[in-house]
Amino acid sequence: MPRFGLLVRWTDVLCGLVLQVAEMRRNRNMLRVTRSDGQVLIRAGAGPDAPLVAAVTVGQRPPDEVLRRASDGFLVLEWPRDKTITRTLGLPAQAREFLAGVITNQLDRLSPWPVGQILHSHVATPQADSSRLAVRVLIARQADVDAARAELAEMGLNVDRVESAPDAGEEPVAFWSSRASQGDAASRRRLRLFIGGAAAYVAICVLIVVAGSIVTNALQEETQALTARTHALQKRADAAKNPGAIQALQPPERAWIWKEASTPVVALVDALSRAIPDDAYLESLSVEAGKLRISGLAADAPPLIDALEKTGRFFDARFSASTTRASDGRLFRFGIEANLAAGATKKGK
């Protein structure tokens, strides 16, 4: 909850800054409206001596250029002195921090209208001895102000602030401001929701980008590992088919390849039993360094080469010595060498 409260306060501060910047931007194009003798005088600037840009009869629509400037700028309604009640209070200087409460408590005595029907403001000026304050309280009837604002709104002029008319060098005092109205509060809430939503959207996008980057890096690392392993397996598979390549490897790699590529003796014996015909038999069998060496007797030795290679377990089969006739004159003595083809697919049946 404390973090949530901090986020809300941060959003409020940011919202206030946005509104303040927007108001400063509009203040650069301020228009001051004065109602006098059935006419509406529009001046370009904050002071009473600002140049006059338009003078129209009450109820008449101002020129389009003036309306455009009013919609893009800041419109101030100068409230006439003859409709303003001014009261002056003398208070101790220590009361400066409590002026709002002191004036509110005395409004019943100061105002000719009920408190609920007025708009008021005040300005405090230190006196010569600095121990007293001269507090000028200005009071206007709310119904009159609302009627004037509605009348100007029908003409296309939406008032942003209502100020007292300057008097004898005194600074104007604001009776009413759109920023303090209920509509402005609703705008502030909407702006807060917009800023909060935008911040949440940015945070979600950042999280998605970070998560995507992490996942992408993990996938890249896994892909690189799989690629390296595939290359290693391919290298071992190629080496297993080439005894010369096996001999060129380092001893540890050579041992691993022989271990992975070696064919179980049971499988070799089974393949030999299928390849050797019934009229032949073996006298010796050895497997060393990826080579098979067999010797024995057979009625017809040459077909044994093709029979061995067709098993798919052996390749490059050849006679290791000349074939000679045995002492019985019926069988031939043979010696055959072949390379082991571990995991090779059979070439034929």
C-alpha positions as CSV (number, residue, x, y, z in Angstrom):
1,M,0.0,0.0,0.0
2,P,2.8,2.6,0.7
3,R,4.2,2.0,-2.8
4,F,0.7,2.4,-4.2
5,G,0.2,5.7,-2.3
6,L,3.6,6.9,-3.6
7,L,2.5,6.1,-7.2
8,V,-0.7,8.1,-6.7
9,R,1.2,11.1,-5.4
10,W,3.7,10.9,-8.2
11,T,0.8,10.8,-10.7
12,D,-0.8,13.8,-9.0
13,V,2.4,15.8,-9.2
14,L,2.9,14.9,-12.9
15,C,-0.8,15.8,-13.5
16,G,-0.3,19.2,-11.8
17,L,2.8,19.8,-13.9
18,V,1.0,19.0,-17.1
19,L,-1.9,21.3,-16.2
20,Q,0.5,24.1,-15.2
21,V,2.4,23.8,-18.4
22,A,-0.8,23.9,-20.4
23,E,-2.0,27.0,-18.5
24,M,1.3,28.7,-19.0
25,R,1.0,28.0,-22.7
26,R,-2.5,29.4,-22.8
27,N,-1.4,32.4,-20.8
28,R,0.9,33.4,-23.6
29,N,-2.2,34.1,-25.6
30,M,-4.4,35.7,-22.9
31,L,-7.5,37.7,-23.8
32,R,-9.2,40.1,-21.3
33,V,-12.9,40.7,-21.6
34,T,-14.7,43.8,-20.2
35,R,-18.4,44.4,-20.3
36,S,-19.3,48.1,-20.6
37,D,-22.5,49.9,-21.7
38,G,-24.0,46.8,-23.5
39,Q,-20.7,46.1,-25.3
40,V,-18.1,43.4,-24.8
41,L,-14.5,44.7,-25.2
42,I,-11.8,42.1,-25.9
43,R,-8.2,43.0,-25.3
44,A,-5.1,41.0,-26.2
45,G,-3.2,40.9,-22.9
46,A,-3.5,40.8,-19.1
47,G,-3.4,44.5,-18.3
48,P,-6.2,47.0,-18.7
49,D,-4.1,49.0,-21.2
50,A,-3.7,46.0,-23.5
51,P,-4.6,46.7,-27.2
52,L,-8.2,46.3,-28.2
53,V,-8.8,43.5,-30.7
54,A,-12.6,43.5,-30.9
55,A,-15.6,45.3,-29.6
56,V,-19.0,43.6,-30.1
57,T,-22.5,44.1,-28.8
58,V,-23.6,41.8,-26.0
59,G,-25.1,38.7,-27.7
60,Q,-23.3,39.3,-31.0
61,R,-20.8,36.7,-32.2
62,P,-17.2,38.0,-32.2
63,P,-15.0,37.6,-35.3
64,D,-13.7,34.1,-36.1
65,E,-10.1,35.1,-35.5
66,V,-11.0,36.3,-31.9
67,L,-12.9,33.0,-31.3
68,R,-10.0,31.0,-32.4
69,R,-7.6,32.9,-30.2
70,A,-10.0,32.5,-27.3
71,S,-10.3,28.8,-27.7
72,D,-6.5,28.4,-27.9
73,G,-5.7,31.0,-25.3
74,F,-6.8,32.0,-21.8
75,L,-9.9,34.1,-21.4
76,V,-10.2,36.4,-18.3
77,L,-13.4,38.2,-17.4
78,E,-12.8,41.5,-15.7
79,W,-15.5,42.0,-13.0
80,P,-16.7,45.6,-12.7
81,R,-16.1,47.6,-9.5
82,D,-19.7,48.7,-9.3
83,K,-20.7,45.0,-8.8
84,T,-17.9,44.3,-6.3
85,I,-18.2,44.8,-2.5
86,T,-14.8,45.7,-0.9
87,R,-14.2,45.4,2.8
88,T,-10.9,46.1,4.6
89,L,-9.8,44.3,7.8
90,G,-6.9,45.2,10.0
91,L,-5.3,42.0,11.5
92,P,-2.1,41.2,13.3
93,A,0.8,40.0,11.1
94,Q,0.7,36.6,12.9
95,A,-2.7,36.0,11.4
96,R,-1.3,35.7,7.8
97,E,-1.2,31.9,8.0
98,F,-4.8,31.7,9.1
99,L,-6.3,34.4,6.9
100,A,-8.6,32.0,5.0
101,G,-10.3,30.8,8.2
102,V,-10.5,34.2,9.7
103,I,-12.2,35.7,6.7
104,T,-14.6,32.7,6.3
105,N,-15.7,33.2,9.9
106,Q,-16.5,36.9,9.2
107,L,-18.2,36.6,5.8
108,D,-21.7,36.8,7.4
109,R,-20.8,40.2,8.7
110,L,-18.9,41.4,5.7
111,S,-21.3,40.3,2.9
112,P,-24.7,41.8,2.1
113,W,-25.7,38.4,0.5
114,P,-25.9,35.0,2.1
115,V,-22.6,33.2,2.3
116,G,-23.8,30.4,0.0
117,Q,-24.6,32.9,-2.8
118,I,-21.3,34.8,-3.0
119,L,-17.8,34.5,-4.5
120,H,-15.0,36.1,-2.5
121,S,-11.3,36.5,-2.4
122,H,-8.8,38.5,-0.5
123,V,-5.3,40.1,-0.6
124,A,-3.2,41.0,2.4
125,T,-0.8,44.0,2.4
126,P,1.7,44.6,5.3
127,Q,1.4,48.0,6.9
128,A,4.3,50.3,7.6
129,D,5.1,49.0,11.0
130,S,5.1,45.4,9.7
131,S,3.1,44.2,12.8
132,R,-0.3,44.6,11.1
133,L,-1.9,43.5,7.9
134,A,-4.4,45.4,5.8
135,V,-6.6,42.7,4.3
136,R,-8.8,43.7,1.4
137,V,-11.8,41.3,1.0
138,L,-13.6,41.4,-2.3
139,I,-17.1,39.9,-2.6
140,A,-19.3,39.4,-5.8
141,R,-22.7,37.8,-6.1
142,Q,-22.4,34.4,-7.6
143,A,-25.6,34.6,-9.6
144,D,-24.3,37.7,-11.4
145,V,-21.0,36.1,-12.2
146,D,-22.7,32.9,-13.5
147,A,-25.1,34.9,-15.7
148,A,-22.2,36.9,-17.2
149,R,-20.3,33.7,-17.9
150,A,-23.3,32.1,-19.5
151,E,-23.9,35.2,-21.6
152,L,-20.3,35.1,-22.9
153,A,-20.5,31.3,-23.5
154,E,-23.5,31.9,-25.8
155,M,-21.3,34.3,-27.8
156,G,-18.6,31.5,-28.1
157,L,-16.4,32.9,-25.3
158,N,-15.7,30.4,-22.5
159,V,-14.3,32.2,-19.5
160,D,-11.3,30.6,-17.7
161,R,-11.1,33.1,-14.8
162,V,-13.0,35.9,-13.3
163,E,-10.9,38.8,-11.8
164,S,-11.7,42.0,-10.1
165,A,-11.0,45.2,-12.0
166,P,-7.6,46.7,-11.1
167,D,-7.9,49.7,-8.7
168,A,-5.3,52.3,-7.9
169,G,-2.4,50.1,-8.7
170,E,-3.8,47.1,-6.8
171,E,-3.3,43.7,-8.3
172,P,-6.5,42.1,-9.6
173,V,-7.9,39.3,-7.4
174,A,-9.5,36.2,-8.8
175,F,-13.1,35.4,-7.8
176,W,-13.5,32.2,-9.8
177,S,-11.2,29.9,-11.8
178,S,-12.0,27.0,-14.0
179,R,-9.2,25.0,-12.4
180,A,-11.0,25.2,-9.1
181,S,-14.4,24.1,-10.5
182,Q,-15.9,20.7,-10.5
183,G,-15.4,20.3,-14.2
184,D,-11.7,21.0,-13.7
185,A,-11.6,18.3,-11.0
186,A,-13.1,15.8,-13.4
187,S,-10.6,16.8,-16.1
188,R,-7.8,16.3,-13.5
189,R,-9.2,12.8,-12.7
190,R,-9.3,12.0,-16.4
191,L,-5.8,13.3,-16.9
192,R,-4.6,11.2,-13.9
193,L,-6.2,8.1,-15.4
194,F,-4.6,8.9,-18.7
195,I,-1.2,9.4,-17.2
196,G,-1.5,6.3,-15.0
197,G,-2.7,4.2,-18.0
198,A,0.2,5.5,-20.2
199,A,2.7,4.8,-17.5
200,A,1.3,1.3,-17.0
201,Y,1.3,0.7,-20.8
202,V,5.0,1.8,-21.0
203,A,5.9,-0.4,-18.0
204,I,4.1,-3.4,-19.7
205,C,5.9,-2.7,-23.0
206,V,9.2,-2.6,-21.1
207,L,8.5,-5.8,-19.3
208,I,7.5,-7.5,-22.6
209,V,10.7,-6.2,-24.3
210,V,12.9,-7.4,-21.4
211,A,11.2,-10.8,-21.2
212,G,11.4,-11.2,-25.0
213,S,15.1,-10.3,-24.8
214,I,15.7,-12.8,-22.1
215,V,13.8,-15.6,-23.9
216,T,15.6,-14.7,-27.2
217,N,19.0,-14.9,-25.5
218,A,18.1,-18.2,-23.9
219,L,17.0,-19.6,-27.3
220,Q,20.1,-18.3,-29.0
221,E,22.3,-20.0,-26.3
222,E,20.4,-23.2,-26.6
223,T,20.6,-23.1,-30.4
224,Q,24.3,-22.5,-30.3
225,A,24.7,-25.4,-27.8
226,L,22.6,-27.7,-30.1
227,T,24.5,-26.6,-33.1
228,A,27.9,-27.3,-31.5
229,R,26.7,-30.7,-30.3
230,T,25.3,-31.5,-33.8
231,H,28.6,-30.6,-35.3
232,A,30.4,-32.8,-32.8
233,L,28.1,-35.7,-33.5
234,Q,28.5,-35.2,-37.2
235,K,32.2,-35.1,-36.8
236,R,32.2,-38.3,-34.9
237,A,29.8,-40.0,-37.3
238,D,32.1,-39.0,-40.3
239,A,35.1,-40.2,-38.3
240,A,33.4,-43.5,-37.6
241,K,33.2,-44.1,-41.3
242,N,36.8,-43.2,-41.9
243,P,39.3,-45.1,-39.8
244,G,42.1,-42.8,-41.0
245,A,40.2,-39.8,-39.5
246,I,39.8,-41.7,-36.2
247,Q,43.6,-42.3,-36.0
248,A,44.2,-38.5,-36.5
249,L,42.1,-37.5,-33.5
250,Q,43.3,-37.0,-30.0
251,P,43.2,-40.1,-27.8
252,P,40.3,-38.9,-25.7
253,E,38.2,-38.1,-28.7
254,R,39.3,-41.3,-30.4
255,A,38.2,-43.3,-27.3
256,W,34.8,-41.6,-27.3
257,I,34.2,-42.3,-31.0
258,W,35.2,-45.9,-30.6
259,K,32.9,-46.2,-27.6
260,E,29.9,-44.6,-29.4
261,A,30.6,-46.2,-32.7
262,S,31.5,-49.6,-31.6
263,T,29.1,-52.4,-32.5
264,P,28.1,-54.8,-29.8
265,V,29.9,-58.2,-30.2
266,V,26.5,-60.0,-30.0
267,A,25.3,-58.0,-33.0
268,L,28.5,-58.8,-35.0
269,V,28.2,-62.5,-34.2
270,D,24.6,-62.4,-35.3
271,A,25.5,-60.6,-38.5
272,L,28.3,-63.1,-39.2
273,S,26.1,-66.1,-38.5
274,R,23.7,-64.8,-41.1
275,A,26.4,-64.0,-43.7
276,I,28.5,-67.2,-43.4
277,P,26.8,-70.1,-45.4
278,D,26.2,-73.5,-44.0
279,D,29.1,-75.1,-46.0
280,A,31.7,-72.7,-44.3
281,Y,32.9,-72.2,-40.8
282,L,35.3,-69.9,-38.9
283,E,38.5,-70.8,-37.3
284,S,39.3,-67.3,-35.8
285,L,37.5,-63.9,-35.2
286,S,38.9,-60.7,-33.9
287,V,37.7,-57.1,-33.6
288,E,40.3,-54.4,-33.1
289,A,40.5,-50.6,-33.9
290,G,37.3,-50.7,-35.9
291,K,38.3,-53.7,-38.0
292,L,37.0,-57.2,-38.2
293,R,39.4,-60.1,-39.1
294,I,38.1,-63.6,-39.7
295,S,39.6,-66.7,-41.1
296,G,38.2,-70.2,-41.9
297,L,37.2,-72.7,-44.5
298,A,34.6,-72.5,-47.2
299,A,33.6,-74.4,-50.3
300,D,33.4,-71.1,-52.2
301,A,35.2,-68.1,-50.6
302,P,34.6,-65.1,-53.0
303,P,30.8,-64.9,-52.3
304,L,31.7,-64.2,-48.6
305,I,32.8,-60.6,-49.4
306,D,29.4,-59.6,-50.8
307,A,27.6,-61.5,-48.1
308,L,29.4,-59.5,-45.4
309,E,28.8,-56.1,-46.9
310,K,25.1,-56.8,-47.4
311,T,24.6,-57.2,-43.7
312,G,25.1,-53.5,-43.3
313,R,27.6,-54.1,-40.4
314,F,30.7,-54.1,-42.5
315,F,32.2,-52.3,-45.4
316,D,35.4,-52.4,-47.5
317,A,35.5,-56.2,-47.1
318,R,38.6,-57.8,-48.8
319,F,40.7,-60.9,-48.6
320,S,43.7,-60.3,-46.3
321,A,45.6,-63.3,-47.8
322,S,45.5,-65.5,-50.9
323,T,42.8,-68.2,-50.9
324,T,44.3,-71.7,-50.8
325,R,42.9,-75.1,-51.0
326,A,42.8,-77.0,-47.8
327,S,44.4,-80.5,-47.3
328,D,41.1,-82.3,-47.9
329,G,41.1,-80.8,-51.5
330,R,37.4,-79.9,-51.1
331,L,37.4,-76.6,-49.1
332,F,39.4,-73.4,-49.4
333,R,41.1,-71.6,-46.6
334,F,40.4,-67.8,-46.5
335,G,41.3,-64.7,-44.5
336,I,39.0,-61.6,-44.7
337,E,39.3,-58.1,-43.3
338,A,36.4,-55.5,-43.1
339,N,35.8,-52.2,-41.5
340,L,32.9,-51.9,-39.0
341,A,30.0,-49.7,-40.0
342,A,28.3,-48.9,-36.7
343,G,24.7,-47.9,-37.1
344,A,24.8,-48.0,-40.9
345,T,21.7,-48.8,-42.8
346,K,21.7,-52.0,-44.6
347,K,22.4,-51.7,-48.3
348,G,20.5,-54.9,-49.2
349,K,19.1,-58.1,-48.0
